[in-house]
Amino acid sequence: VVEEDSDADSDDEDEITPEERVANATKAKDQGNAAFKQRDFGEAVRMYTLAIECQCEDTTLVGSLYNNRAMAELKVGASMPEGSLERFSSFKQALKDTTTVLKTEPDNVKALFRKGQAYMGLDEYEHAARELAEVVRLQPTNKAAKTELAQANAKLAQIKTVEAAVSKHLAGGDGGDDAQSSIVMPGTAKSQ
């Protein structure tokens, strides 16, 4: 039987102590925060990702890293053109990050709010309204959450109005003698 020399085969990652992992993650987080303050959201995402990859065991720090990266991803997504893959991907990543936080901290208001914002960015208004309503339940004086919730509910009302008009039209109940639509599309005029 040949004994393996564990020192010769160890790689550098095994030698990093838990304290060093926390220190490395904290340093990367601080750099991410600095980038965020400079409005360099892509760099902030990169630094928060590096911090997460440090795999530190400080659950409070890890939750903060995912929350911060979600916020930076929301900013990146909001800066991208409507309908672009980059926008969709950023909002999806923010959604994943907030879900990660909420697994261990179900009442984390920042994560719930950002999850609602991510759903808004993905045009998933029912999900957004659910998350934002939970924020308002937990923090009844949170004006930002109330505003976002009102926007989500307004979008839902618009969708329901359009769905009702389409259903009415498809059922032939638009009141017209012909197949003219009662729905006016942007950029078109309804004939009289």
Residue frames relative to the residue before (quaternion, step in Angstrom):
aa qw qx qy qz dx dy dz
V 1.0000 0.0000 0.0000 0.0000 0.00 0.00 0.00
V 0.2195 -0.7678 0.5912 0.1132 3.52 -0.83 1.04
E 0.2977 -0.7465 0.5682 0.1770 3.55 -0.82 1.00
E 0.3479 -0.7253 0.5542 0.2138 3.52 -1.00 0.85
D 0.3945 -0.6880 0.5584 0.2434 3.49 -1.08 0.78
S 0.3232 -0.7921 0.4853 0.1808 3.56 -0.25 1.26
D 0.6184 0.5455 -0.3572 0.4386 3.59 1.08 -0.57
A 0.6723 0.5035 -0.3025 0.4506 3.57 0.98 -0.78
D 0.7430 0.4099 -0.2234 0.4796 3.58 1.05 -0.71
S 0.5158 0.6519 -0.4360 0.3448 3.62 1.16 -0.21
D 0.2448 -0.7479 0.5837 0.2001 3.52 -1.07 0.60
D 0.7301 -0.4817 0.2808 0.3950 3.48 -1.30 0.51
E 0.6151 0.5771 -0.3614 0.3976 3.60 1.01 -0.73
D 0.6421 0.5312 -0.3222 0.4491 3.59 1.05 -0.73
E 0.6745 0.5137 -0.2890 0.4445 3.56 1.14 -0.56
I 0.5413 0.6136 -0.4129 0.3999 3.61 1.21 -0.20
T 0.3424 -0.7550 0.5258 0.1904 3.54 -0.69 1.09
P 0.6490 -0.5038 0.3833 0.4221 3.61 -1.19 0.33
E 0.6362 0.5316 -0.3284 0.4526 3.59 1.02 -0.74
E 0.6524 0.5019 -0.3083 0.4769 3.57 1.04 -0.81
R 0.6134 0.5414 -0.3482 0.4576 3.59 1.05 -0.71
V 0.6503 0.4985 -0.3095 0.4825 3.59 0.95 -0.87
A 0.6562 0.5120 -0.3138 0.4569 3.60 0.92 -0.90
N 0.6665 0.4944 -0.3021 0.4691 3.60 0.94 -0.90
A 0.6563 0.5040 -0.3103 0.4679 3.58 0.95 -0.87
T 0.6531 0.5154 -0.3128 0.4583 3.59 0.96 -0.84
K 0.6402 0.5207 -0.3243 0.4624 3.58 0.98 -0.83
A 0.6709 0.4807 -0.2970 0.4801 3.60 0.92 -0.92
K 0.6180 0.5356 -0.3431 0.4620 3.60 1.04 -0.74
D 0.6506 0.5157 -0.3160 0.4593 3.58 0.91 -0.89
Q 0.6474 0.4991 -0.3125 0.4838 3.58 1.04 -0.77
G 0.6259 0.5249 -0.3264 0.4756 3.58 1.08 -0.71
N 0.6431 0.5177 -0.3161 0.4674 3.57 0.98 -0.84
A 0.6442 0.5152 -0.3194 0.4664 3.58 0.99 -0.84
A 0.6488 0.5036 -0.3149 0.4757 3.60 0.95 -0.86
F 0.6330 0.5307 -0.3329 0.4547 3.59 0.96 -0.83
K 0.6608 0.5072 -0.3062 0.4608 3.60 0.91 -0.91
Q 0.6801 0.4557 -0.2771 0.5030 3.57 1.16 -0.61
R 0.4511 -0.7168 0.4077 0.3412 3.56 1.40 0.09
D 0.4480 0.6293 -0.4804 0.4153 3.56 1.19 0.66
F 0.1095 -0.8727 0.4743 0.0389 3.52 0.51 1.28
G 0.6031 0.5518 -0.3558 0.4530 3.60 1.08 -0.62
E 0.6632 0.4781 -0.2949 0.4946 3.58 0.98 -0.83
A 0.6092 0.5415 -0.3530 0.4593 3.59 1.02 -0.70
V 0.6340 0.5175 -0.3268 0.4727 3.59 0.95 -0.87
R 0.6544 0.5259 -0.3087 0.4471 3.57 0.92 -0.92
M 0.6977 0.4682 -0.2807 0.4639 3.59 0.86 -0.92
Y 0.6388 0.5010 -0.3377 0.4763 3.61 0.98 -0.73
T 0.6202 0.5349 -0.3365 0.4648 3.57 1.07 -0.72
L 0.6379 0.5118 -0.3237 0.4758 3.59 0.96 -0.83
A 0.6451 0.5222 -0.3181 0.4583 3.57 0.98 -0.83
I 0.6420 0.5139 -0.3176 0.4722 3.59 0.98 -0.86
E 0.6689 0.5210 -0.2923 0.4423 3.57 0.99 -0.86
C 0.5193 0.6280 -0.4173 0.4023 3.62 1.24 -0.19
Q 0.2424 -0.8258 0.4758 0.1816 3.56 1.30 -0.33
C 0.2068 0.7807 -0.5604 0.1835 3.55 0.82 0.96
E 0.4744 -0.7074 0.4653 0.2410 3.54 -1.19 0.58
D 0.4695 0.6532 -0.4531 0.3842 3.60 1.26 0.13
T 0.2967 -0.8109 0.4768 0.1643 3.58 -0.09 1.30
T 0.6100 0.5404 -0.3588 0.4551 3.60 1.07 -0.61
L 0.6579 0.4973 -0.2981 0.4806 3.56 0.95 -0.90
V 0.6576 0.5109 -0.3164 0.4544 3.59 0.88 -0.90
G 0.6406 0.5173 -0.3230 0.4666 3.61 0.95 -0.82
S 0.6467 0.5183 -0.3042 0.4696 3.55 1.02 -0.85
L 0.6411 0.5314 -0.3233 0.4496 3.60 1.00 -0.80
Y 0.6733 0.4758 -0.2976 0.4813 3.58 0.92 -0.88
N 0.6378 0.5210 -0.3253 0.4647 3.59 1.00 -0.78
N 0.6717 0.4938 -0.2947 0.4670 3.58 0.93 -0.90
R 0.6560 0.4941 -0.3271 0.4674 3.58 0.94 -0.81
A 0.6051 0.5468 -0.3579 0.4548 3.60 1.05 -0.70
M 0.6581 0.5033 -0.3183 0.4608 3.60 0.90 -0.88
A 0.6595 0.4957 -0.3122 0.4710 3.59 0.93 -0.85
E 0.6361 0.5190 -0.3259 0.4689 3.61 1.01 -0.77
L 0.6150 0.5353 -0.3475 0.4631 3.61 1.02 -0.73
K 0.6584 0.5027 -0.3036 0.4708 3.57 0.98 -0.85
V 0.6320 0.5143 -0.3276 0.4783 3.59 0.99 -0.83
G 0.6718 0.5150 -0.2953 0.4429 3.57 0.85 -0.99
A 0.6686 0.5133 -0.2995 0.4470 3.56 0.93 -0.91
S 0.6780 0.4959 -0.2938 0.4562 3.59 1.14 -0.55
M 0.6088 0.5704 -0.3412 0.4331 3.58 1.27 -0.24
P 0.6077 -0.5705 0.3970 0.3842 3.60 -1.15 0.52
E 0.6029 -0.5502 0.4424 0.3716 3.56 -1.16 0.70
G 0.8308 0.2381 -0.1797 0.4699 3.54 -0.99 0.84
S 0.5325 0.6392 -0.4204 0.3621 3.61 1.19 -0.08
L 0.6011 -0.5675 0.4322 0.3603 3.53 -1.22 0.58
E 0.6238 0.5513 -0.3377 0.4391 3.59 1.02 -0.78
R 0.6443 0.5169 -0.3144 0.4678 3.57 0.98 -0.86
F 0.6571 0.5116 -0.2954 0.4682 3.55 0.88 -1.01
S 0.6793 0.5065 -0.2899 0.4449 3.60 0.84 -1.00
S 0.6520 0.5137 -0.3179 0.4581 3.59 0.97 -0.81
F 0.6790 0.4695 -0.2987 0.4788 3.58 0.90 -0.86
K 0.6247 0.5292 -0.3380 0.4643 3.61 1.05 -0.71
Q 0.6549 0.4985 -0.3166 0.4716 3.60 0.97 -0.83
A 0.6210 0.5249 -0.3406 0.4720 3.60 1.01 -0.76
L 0.6315 0.5323 -0.3191 0.4648 3.57 1.02 -0.81
K 0.6552 0.5041 -0.3071 0.4714 3.60 0.94 -0.88
D 0.6712 0.5101 -0.3032 0.4442 3.57 0.89 -0.94
T 0.6760 0.4755 -0.3077 0.4713 3.58 0.89 -0.84
T 0.6139 0.5393 -0.3452 0.4615 3.58 1.06 -0.69
T 0.6131 0.5435 -0.3371 0.4637 3.59 1.06 -0.75
V 0.6601 0.4947 -0.3095 0.4729 3.59 0.90 -0.88
L 0.7074 0.4961 -0.2708 0.4245 3.57 0.83 -1.01
K 0.5302 0.6154 -0.4155 0.4094 3.61 1.20 -0.31
T 0.7734 0.3114 -0.1721 0.5247 3.59 1.01 -0.78
E 0.7732 0.1965 -0.1113 0.5926 3.58 1.24 -0.46
P 0.1412 -0.8610 0.4804 0.0890 3.62 0.41 1.18
D 0.7308 0.3832 -0.2391 0.5117 3.61 1.15 -0.43
N 0.3295 0.7398 -0.5214 0.2690 3.61 1.15 0.46
V 0.3516 -0.7906 0.4676 0.1807 3.55 -0.22 1.34
K 0.6288 0.5289 -0.3472 0.4521 3.60 0.96 -0.78
A 0.6778 0.4867 -0.2956 0.4651 3.57 0.88 -0.92
L 0.6405 0.5156 -0.3269 0.4660 3.61 0.96 -0.81
F 0.6620 0.5045 -0.3063 0.4619 3.59 0.92 -0.92
R 0.6906 0.4706 -0.2831 0.4706 3.57 0.88 -0.92
K 0.5999 0.5355 -0.3614 0.4720 3.58 1.11 -0.59
G 0.6323 0.5202 -0.3194 0.4770 3.58 1.03 -0.78
Q 0.6549 0.5036 -0.3077 0.4720 3.58 0.99 -0.81
A 0.6290 0.5260 -0.3359 0.4636 3.58 1.02 -0.78
Y 0.6468 0.5031 -0.3180 0.4770 3.59 0.97 -0.83
M 0.6103 0.5339 -0.3529 0.4669 3.61 1.03 -0.72
G 0.6680 0.5094 -0.2929 0.4566 3.59 0.93 -0.91
L 0.6958 0.4363 -0.2535 0.5111 3.56 1.20 -0.59
D 0.4310 -0.7184 0.4296 0.3371 3.59 1.35 0.06
E 0.4569 0.6388 -0.4712 0.4013 3.58 1.10 0.72
Y 0.1031 -0.8865 0.4499 0.0330 3.52 0.57 1.29
E 0.6142 0.5369 -0.3681 0.4460 3.62 1.03 -0.60
H 0.6549 0.4888 -0.3048 0.4891 3.57 0.97 -0.86
A 0.6342 0.5320 -0.3305 0.4533 3.58 0.96 -0.85
A 0.6635 0.5102 -0.3089 0.4517 3.57 0.87 -0.95
R 0.6330 0.5379 -0.3307 0.4480 3.59 1.00 -0.80
E 0.6922 0.4713 -0.2799 0.4694 3.60 0.85 -0.96
L 0.6847 0.4883 -0.2843 0.4603 3.57 0.92 -0.93
A 0.6048 0.5387 -0.3541 0.4675 3.60 1.09 -0.63
E 0.6295 0.5255 -0.3297 0.4678 3.58 1.07 -0.71
V 0.6153 0.5274 -0.3450 0.4736 3.60 1.03 -0.73
V 0.6719 0.4902 -0.2962 0.4695 3.58 0.88 -0.95
R 0.6173 0.5323 -0.3483 0.4629 3.60 1.05 -0.68
L 0.7098 0.4543 -0.2528 0.4753 3.58 0.94 -0.91
Q 0.7872 0.1130 -0.0369 0.6051 3.57 1.13 -0.74
P 0.1903 -0.8467 0.4863 0.1020 3.60 0.28 1.24
T 0.7030 0.4454 -0.2784 0.4795 3.62 1.16 -0.40
N 0.4390 0.7028 -0.4549 0.3261 3.61 1.25 0.13
K 0.2756 -0.8125 0.4969 0.1305 3.57 -0.13 1.35
A 0.6346 0.5339 -0.3399 0.4435 3.60 0.96 -0.79
A 0.6628 0.4921 -0.3073 0.4734 3.59 0.96 -0.85
K 0.6328 0.5244 -0.3347 0.4610 3.60 1.00 -0.77
T 0.6494 0.5182 -0.3103 0.4620 3.57 0.99 -0.85
E 0.6708 0.4854 -0.2942 0.4773 3.60 0.89 -0.95
L 0.6364 0.5261 -0.3255 0.4608 3.59 1.01 -0.82
A 0.6400 0.5142 -0.3231 0.4708 3.58 0.97 -0.81
Q 0.6458 0.5118 -0.3184 0.4686 3.59 1.01 -0.79
A 0.6434 0.5128 -0.3218 0.4685 3.59 0.97 -0.83
N 0.6738 0.4897 -0.2941 0.4687 3.57 0.92 -0.89
A 0.6209 0.5302 -0.3409 0.4659 3.60 1.05 -0.70
K 0.6452 0.5057 -0.3191 0.4754 3.60 0.98 -0.83
L 0.6403 0.5203 -0.3235 0.4634 3.59 0.98 -0.82
A 0.6447 0.5166 -0.3188 0.4646 3.59 0.98 -0.84
Q 0.6311 0.5262 -0.3283 0.4659 3.60 1.01 -0.82
I 0.6589 0.5104 -0.3068 0.4595 3.56 0.90 -0.92
K 0.6644 0.5008 -0.3074 0.4618 3.59 0.91 -0.87
T 0.6249 0.5326 -0.3357 0.4618 3.59 1.03 -0.73
V 0.6723 0.4784 -0.2939 0.4824 3.57 0.90 -0.91
E 0.6450 0.5191 -0.3281 0.4547 3.60 0.93 -0.83
A 0.6495 0.5098 -0.3170 0.4666 3.58 0.98 -0.82
A 0.6583 0.5042 -0.3120 0.4637 3.59 0.95 -0.83
V 0.6462 0.5062 -0.3192 0.4736 3.58 0.98 -0.82
S 0.6487 0.5156 -0.3189 0.4601 3.60 0.91 -0.90
K 0.6506 0.5154 -0.3112 0.4629 3.56 0.94 -0.90
H 0.6631 0.5059 -0.2987 0.4639 3.55 0.94 -0.92
L 0.6839 0.4897 -0.2944 0.4536 3.58 0.86 -0.94
A 0.6685 0.4804 -0.2944 0.4855 3.56 1.15 -0.59
G 0.5032 -0.6726 0.4096 0.3558 3.57 1.29 -0.03
G 0.5540 0.6431 -0.3737 0.3740 3.55 1.22 0.33
D 0.3761 0.7446 -0.4866 0.2596 3.58 1.02 0.66
G 0.5620 -0.6536 0.3658 0.3510 3.57 1.25 0.17
G 0.5994 0.5815 -0.3646 0.4119 3.60 1.22 -0.15
D 0.5060 -0.6424 0.4818 0.3151 3.55 -1.27 0.44
D 0.7507 0.3009 -0.1930 0.5556 3.55 1.23 -0.30
A 0.6833 -0.5022 0.3517 0.3965 3.56 -1.28 -0.17
Q 0.3019 0.7608 -0.5226 0.2387 3.61 1.20 0.38
S 0.4255 -0.7144 0.5012 0.2394 3.56 -0.92 0.91
S 0.3749 -0.6974 0.5608 0.2421 3.53 -1.14 0.67
I 0.5965 0.5387 -0.3621 0.4721 3.56 1.28 -0.04
V 0.1916 -0.7677 0.6035 0.0992 3.55 -0.85 0.99
M 0.2788 -0.7661 0.5619 0.1403 3.53 -0.63 1.15
P 0.6041 -0.5571 0.4106 0.3951 3.59 -1.10 0.60
G 0.8022 0.2722 -0.2208 0.4833 3.54 -1.00 0.85
T 0.6950 0.3908 -0.2912 0.5287 3.60 1.22 0.13
A 0.3142 -0.7263 0.5765 0.2036 3.53 -1.18 0.50
K 0.4193 -0.6872 0.5298 0.2669 3.54 -1.00 0.77
S 0.3682 -0.7363 0.5193 0.2293 3.56 -0.78 1.01
Q 0.3610 -0.7463 0.5283 0.1833 3.55 -1.06 0.80
